Amino acid sequence: MHKAVIVATGLFTPPFSVSNTELVEAFNSYVERFNAANAEAIAAGEVTALAPSSPEFIEKASGIKARYVMNKSGIIDPEIMRPVLPERPNDQISILAEMAVEAAKQAIERWGKPVSEIGAVICAASNMQRAYPAMAIEVQQALGIEGFAFDMNVACSSATFGLKTAADFIAVGSAKAVLMVNPEICSGHLNFTDRDSHFIFGDVATAVILEEESQASGGWEILGTRLKTQFSNNIRNNFGFLNRTAPEGEGARDKLFVQEGRKVFREVVPMVSQMIVEHASDIGVDPTGLKRLWLHQANINMNEMIGRKVLGRDPEPGENVIILDTYANTSSAGSIIAFHSANDDFAVGETGLICSFGAGYSAGTVFVRKR
């Protein structure tokens, strides 16, 4: 069996940032128009009036201050309230594959080796642009990589599931190096007219290269990987090809992101915290001695509580990396952004944890040690 090493990461950040203030201005304008248009029905108790939002509410609820998006003009236009991303012809690279390629190029440059040494590509993400052909194969072609490629979707946990899958391929000799990409246009499935969720997501793409240990220089030894799933409807998106078989407009709201946020918090935090501590114990790692936590970036309150449970104390500044203030929740890419942006200060032998969790429920833990 061969050991896998994380040798490089890459990050593509979209060109536009939307602040909470900009998002709230558009949302509150929509609320005013909705309440005015339905004034009589609201007075009669037939329709519930919509409540306005505020930047302060968003930051207190989530820790988010801004988010990057692939299209800004449509999102902040009260008449549109969604990103405007025209469909590309089939002979052009798709937008998600294009984002993944940009992140991958950065990772490949950092790695410093030719793509001919990569034997597999995994596209692990929540928001797949289409059923087929796989975006991973499109990325593979764009980068000139031989071997095989495929897509996988485990919602917000996709990246850690992808890391384990890549490490397993290397372990059994299926590939000497694997490229994993996580392109996410989360704004595309977000209901920007919903006060409780319109601020949650942003767009981004990340990339990770894993290599067989004997071939790798430096990097991060993978000490252990663990995956867990448990079915729940508390985070759901029913968009899919069978939608066209249903009566027009039926259940339209749940074709976008929906969640029961309080239930998710109560159920996911203890599940993930216990999983981390038990996994650490099983592989002989003291969780209280971890130098850094690179957690899924869903909600600052969730991350802070998980950090306290794992470390056994309040994390010191920088120990529990938070990037959702500027990126928001980027689904599968969040923990990889955190890892990519905050690991340069590690000394050889120091350990950290990449962890993601989300819809399913699903969760993945990847303990790493600097080589």
DONU-881512 format. One record per residue (C-alpha): residue in three letters; x, y, z; residue number from 0. Coordinates in steps of 0.05 Angstrom, whole numbers, plus 5000, padded with zeros to 4 digits. Layout:
! DONU-881512
aa;u;v;w;i
Ala;X;Y;Z;NUM
...
//
This chain:
! DONU-881512
aa;u;v;w;i
Met;5000;5000;5000;0
His;5024;5070;4982;1
Lys;5015;5132;5025;2
Ala;4986;5195;4995;3
Val;5013;5265;5008;4
Ile;4978;5332;4995;5
Val;5030;5369;4954;6
Ala;4994;5432;4927;7
Thr;4930;5472;4929;8
Gly;4900;5525;4884;9
Leu;4845;5577;4891;10
Phe;4803;5614;4840;11
Thr;4765;5674;4868;12
Pro;4709;5705;4826;13
Pro;4717;5778;4804;14
Phe;4657;5807;4841;15
Ser;4644;5816;4915;16
Val;4576;5831;4945;17
Ser;4574;5863;5014;18
Asn;4518;5851;5064;19
Thr;4496;5923;5054;20
Glu;4488;5914;4979;21
Leu;4451;5848;4989;22
Val;4404;5878;5040;23
Glu;4388;5939;4997;24
Ala;4365;5893;4941;25
Phe;4327;5847;4989;26
Asn;4292;5903;5026;27
Ser;4271;5935;4960;28
Tyr;4241;5869;4940;29
Val;4205;5865;5007;30
Glu;4175;5934;5000;31
Arg;4149;5918;4930;32
Phe;4121;5851;4952;33
Asn;4085;5879;5014;34
Ala;4057;5937;4973;35
Ala;4032;5891;4918;36
Asn;3998;5845;4969;37
Ala;3974;5898;5018;38
Glu;3901;5877;5016;39
Ala;3916;5803;5023;40
Ile;3964;5817;5080;41
Ala;3911;5859;5116;42
Ala;3860;5803;5107;43
Gly;3909;5752;5136;44
Glu;3913;5714;5070;45
Val;3987;5729;5058;46
Thr;4043;5738;5108;47
Ala;4081;5803;5102;48
Leu;4155;5797;5090;49
Ala;4203;5826;5141;50
Pro;4263;5868;5120;51
Ser;4334;5848;5136;52
Ser;4397;5884;5158;53
Pro;4473;5876;5152;54
Glu;4477;5869;5227;55
Phe;4427;5811;5228;56
Ile;4467;5774;5174;57
Glu;4534;5782;5209;58
Lys;4506;5762;5277;59
Ala;4471;5701;5249;60
Ser;4528;5676;5206;61
Gly;4593;5715;5213;62
Ile;4588;5732;5139;63
Lys;4605;5802;5116;64
Ala;4611;5792;5041;65
Arg;4614;5738;4987;66
Tyr;4647;5730;4919;67
Val;4601;5715;4860;68
Met;4608;5702;4785;69
Asn;4553;5753;4770;70
Lys;4535;5811;4814;71
Ser;4488;5855;4774;72
Gly;4431;5804;4773;73
Ile;4436;5788;4847;74
Ile;4431;5860;4870;75
Asp;4376;5879;4821;76
Pro;4309;5874;4858;77
Glu;4275;5858;4792;78
Ile;4320;5797;4780;79
Met;4347;5771;4847;80
Arg;4391;5717;4817;81
Pro;4458;5712;4781;82
Val;4454;5721;4705;83
Leu;4500;5671;4672;84
Pro;4481;5658;4599;85
Glu;4486;5585;4577;86
Arg;4548;5570;4535;87
Pro;4547;5530;4471;88
Asn;4571;5458;4477;89
Asp;4635;5472;4439;90
Gln;4658;5521;4494;91
Ile;4684;5502;4562;92
Ser;4629;5504;4614;93
Ile;4634;5558;4668;94
Leu;4645;5510;4726;95
Ala;4699;5472;4689;96
Glu;4732;5538;4671;97
Met;4734;5558;4744;98
Ala;4762;5490;4764;99
Val;4816;5496;4710;100
Glu;4839;5563;4738;101
Ala;4845;5535;4808;102
Ala;4880;5473;4781;103
Lys;4931;5514;4742;104
Gln;4952;5549;4806;105
Ala;4959;5483;4842;106
Ile;4999;5453;4785;107
Glu;5046;5514;4784;108
Arg;5057;5507;4859;109
Trp;5070;5433;4851;110
Gly;5122;5445;4797;111
Lys;5113;5380;4759;112
Pro;5083;5365;4690;113
Val;5010;5345;4684;114
Ser;5033;5280;4652;115
Glu;5047;5255;4722;116
Ile;4973;5263;4742;117
Gly;4934;5199;4730;118
Ala;4864;5218;4753;119
Val;4818;5279;4761;120
Ile;4761;5282;4811;121
Cys;4710;5338;4809;122
Ala;4680;5338;4879;123
Ala;4626;5391;4888;124
Ser;4555;5405;4909;125
Asn;4530;5443;4849;126
Met;4539;5402;4786;127
Gln;4525;5440;4722;128
Arg;4497;5379;4687;129
Ala;4489;5305;4693;130
Tyr;4539;5287;4638;131
Pro;4590;5290;4608;132
Ala;4627;5296;4674;133
Met;4658;5363;4689;134
Ala;4720;5325;4713;135
Ile;4730;5298;4643;136
Glu;4722;5368;4615;137
Val;4775;5393;4663;138
Gln;4819;5334;4646;139
Gln;4815;5351;4572;140
Ala;4828;5426;4583;141
Leu;4891;5411;4622;142
Gly;4916;5355;4576;143
Ile;4915;5301;4630;144
Glu;4914;5227;4612;145
Gly;4881;5173;4654;146
Phe;4810;5177;4681;147
Ala;4763;5228;4711;148
Phe;4695;5230;4744;149
Asp;4647;5274;4784;150
Met;4624;5261;4855;151
Asn;4573;5299;4898;152
Val;4568;5293;4974;153
Ala;4544;5365;4983;154
Cys;4587;5407;5028;155
Ser;4630;5347;5047;156
Ser;4650;5333;4976;157
Ala;4722;5357;4983;158
Thr;4739;5312;5042;159
Phe;4705;5253;5008;160
Gly;4745;5271;4947;161
Leu;4810;5273;4986;162
Lys;4798;5204;5015;163
Thr;4779;5176;4946;164
Ala;4843;5206;4916;165
Ala;4885;5179;4973;166
Asp;4854;5110;4964;167
Phe;4870;5110;4889;168
Ile;4942;5126;4906;169
Ala;4944;5073;4961;170
Val;4925;5017;4913;171
Gly;4968;5042;4856;172
Ser;4912;5066;4810;173
Ala;4948;5133;4802;174
Lys;5013;5163;4826;175
Ala;4982;5233;4830;176
Val;4910;5256;4831;177
Leu;4880;5325;4819;178
Met;4816;5341;4857;179
Val;4776;5404;4840;180
Asn;4717;5436;4876;181
Pro;4682;5488;4832;182
Glu;4621;5519;4864;183
Ile;4571;5570;4838;184
Cys;4528;5566;4901;185
Ser;4493;5631;4883;186
Gly;4458;5594;4827;187
His;4415;5552;4873;188
Leu;4403;5605;4926;189
Asn;4335;5638;4937;190
Phe;4353;5712;4943;191
Thr;4282;5729;4964;192
Asp;4287;5686;5028;193
Arg;4308;5728;5088;194
Asp;4336;5668;5126;195
Ser;4381;5642;5072;196
His;4394;5695;5018;197
Phe;4461;5714;5049;198
Ile;4491;5646;5060;199
Phe;4530;5627;4998;200
Gly;4585;5651;4952;201
Asp;4621;5625;4890;202
Val;4692;5598;4885;203
Ala;4736;5541;4860;204
Thr;4792;5504;4895;205
Ala;4840;5449;4874;206
Val;4884;5399;4910;207
Ile;4939;5354;4883;208
Leu;4956;5290;4920;209
Glu;5018;5249;4904;210
Glu;5048;5182;4923;211
Glu;5095;5192;4983;212
Ser;5159;5167;4951;213
Gln;5151;5216;4893;214
Ala;5132;5276;4936;215
Ser;5176;5332;4961;216
Gly;5151;5365;5025;217
Gly;5076;5371;5030;218
Trp;5028;5342;5080;219
Glu;5026;5270;5103;220
Ile;4955;5244;5110;221
Leu;4951;5211;5178;222
Gly;4880;5187;5171;223
Thr;4815;5198;5134;224
Arg;4744;5182;5157;225
Leu;4676;5191;5126;226
Lys;4606;5190;5156;227
Thr;4535;5198;5129;228
Gln;4468;5200;5163;229
Phe;4404;5215;5125;230
Ser;4368;5281;5139;231
Asn;4319;5326;5101;232
Asn;4342;5387;5141;233
Ile;4386;5411;5083;234
Arg;4357;5397;5015;235
Asn;4354;5417;4942;236
Asn;4304;5380;4897;237
Phe;4328;5407;4830;238
Gly;4338;5352;4779;239
Phe;4319;5323;4712;240
Leu;4253;5294;4739;241
Asn;4227;5365;4752;242
Arg;4203;5369;4681;243
Thr;4157;5309;4692;244
Ala;4119;5345;4748;245
Pro;4062;5395;4738;246
Glu;4087;5465;4721;247
Gly;4109;5504;4782;248
Glu;4094;5448;4832;249
Gly;4140;5454;4892;250
Ala;4181;5508;4858;251
Arg;4212;5535;4922;252
Asp;4246;5470;4940;253
Lys;4282;5467;4873;254
Leu;4329;5517;4907;255
Phe;4368;5510;4972;256
Val;4325;5501;5033;257
Gln;4345;5484;5104;258
Glu;4321;5480;5176;259
Gly;4379;5519;5204;260
Arg;4367;5509;5278;261
Lys;4357;5434;5271;262
Val;4421;5430;5230;263
Phe;4460;5466;5284;264
Arg;4433;5422;5340;265
Glu;4446;5357;5303;266
Val;4509;5369;5263;267
Val;4554;5403;5316;268
Pro;4553;5344;5365;269
Met;4558;5293;5308;270
Val;4619;5326;5278;271
Ser;4653;5341;5344;272
Gln;4647;5269;5367;273
Met;4671;5243;5300;274
Ile;4734;5286;5303;275
Val;4752;5267;5374;276
Glu;4740;5192;5362;277
His;4779;5193;5296;278
Ala;4837;5228;5329;279
Ser;4838;5177;5385;280
Asp;4837;5119;5337;281
Ile;4899;5144;5299;282
Gly;4937;5166;5361;283
Val;4930;5241;5351;284
Asp;4916;5287;5411;285
Pro;4860;5334;5386;286
Thr;4878;5386;5438;287
Gly;4948;5391;5408;288
Leu;4926;5406;5337;289
Lys;4959;5469;5311;290
Arg;4901;5488;5266;291
Leu;4830;5470;5247;292
Trp;4809;5480;5175;293
Leu;4734;5469;5181;294
His;4677;5474;5132;295
Gln;4657;5547;5129;296
Ala;4581;5545;5141;297
Asn;4569;5588;5202;298
Ile;4617;5621;5250;299
Asn;4576;5597;5311;300
Met;4580;5525;5289;301
Asn;4655;5530;5276;302
Glu;4669;5563;5343;303
Met;4630;5510;5381;304
Ile;4663;5453;5344;305
Gly;4731;5486;5357;306
Arg;4717;5489;5432;307
Lys;4694;5417;5436;308
Val;4754;5391;5397;309
Leu;4809;5433;5430;310
Gly;4777;5430;5499;311
Arg;4782;5506;5505;312
Asp;4768;5570;5467;313
Pro;4812;5570;5405;314
Glu;4868;5621;5402;315
Pro;4866;5671;5344;316
Gly;4886;5635;5281;317
Glu;4877;5564;5308;318
Asn;4806;5557;5280;319
Val;4811;5588;5211;320
Ile;4751;5631;5190;321
Ile;4746;5655;5118;322
Leu;4670;5658;5112;323
Asp;4670;5731;5131;324
Thr;4696;5748;5061;325
Tyr;4678;5684;5022;326
Ala;4613;5664;5057;327
Asn;4593;5590;5053;328
Thr;4625;5561;4990;329
Ser;4600;5490;5003;330
Ser;4653;5437;4986;331
Ala;4708;5489;4976;332
Gly;4705;5522;5045;333
Ser;4753;5478;5084;334
Ile;4801;5477;5025;335
Ile;4802;5553;5021;336
Ala;4817;5554;5096;337
Phe;4874;5503;5087;338
His;4901;5538;5025;339
Ser;4903;5606;5059;340
Ala;4931;5588;5128;341
Asn;4985;5535;5129;342
Asp;5050;5569;5111;343
Asp;5072;5576;5184;344
Phe;5073;5501;5199;345
Ala;5138;5468;5221;346
Val;5155;5396;5202;347
Gly;5116;5349;5248;348
Glu;5060;5396;5266;349
Thr;4989;5371;5255;350
Gly;4923;5399;5233;351
Leu;4853;5378;5212;352
Ile;4814;5388;5148;353
Cys;4741;5375;5162;354
Ser;4676;5385;5125;355
Phe;4603;5373;5140;356
Gly;4536;5386;5108;357
Ala;4475;5359;5074;358
Gly;4462;5286;5077;359
Tyr;4481;5292;5133;360
Ser;4553;5280;5112;361
Ala;4620;5292;5145;362
Gly;4693;5279;5130;363
Thr;4757;5286;5171;364
Val;4828;5288;5143;365
Phe;4884;5293;5194;366
Val;4950;5318;5163;367
Arg;5021;5328;5187;368
Lys;5073;5374;5156;369
Arg;5130;5336;5123;370
//
